[in-house]
């Protein structure tokens, strides 16, 4: 009863739940644009966000080639990386069909700067209502960080596209299952932190829609060839099908 009523309430405010093979994606029916199309397509194909903390602009294209070539369609450059807006602009130009954006976005000015650089994705370690609202206003996909039901419901009310469960090291698949039992039906909940090819399945069994992957995929200075090899490991673990 609670879940059905909650799902009805969110849909009545303009949110729409859409089934996808890897999870169910929420998006705003009135704000539907290429950003949300890209998000839905990427989540249906391979719902893994590549977190490229420390990426430099000269690395953007070769590292992006490695990731997109393996099947990744969600690329995040945290704003505490060197010249992140330049890297975002380069990735967006090279991979127009991927959803490219920023992580560690902490205020509305940063949201606008990412948008001006061509970014379409806003990811944060926390939930800030202003950040989520500004991303929504600009037609961007927003994945704020949450850990509690209070944060999760607040983020959805503010217009979040999905939720980043962070840090996942402080949570468990049981937490995912408990949160999804009370959140609106179709909420995309994505654990981030400590995710590796060998530990995704219990989270997926609990209902996780996808994952954010950081240092196990990319670290500053890591060769593109090594990124490609590790990306394939994640794709194989998630899909059960080798990319090569």
Buried (B, 14 or more C-beta within 10 A) or exposed (E): EEBEEBBEEBBEEEBBBBEBEBBBBBBBEEBEEEBBEBBBBBBBBBBBBBBBBBBBBEBBBBBBBBBBBBBBBBBBBBBEBBBBBBBBBBBBEBBEEBBBBBBBBBEBEBBBBBBEBBBBBBBBBBBBBEBBBBBBBBBBBBBBBBBEEEBBBBBBEBBBBBBBBBBBEEBBBEBBBBBBEEBBBBBBBBBBBBBBBEBBEEBBEBBBBBBBBBEBBBBEEBEBEBBBEBBBBBBBBBBEEEBE
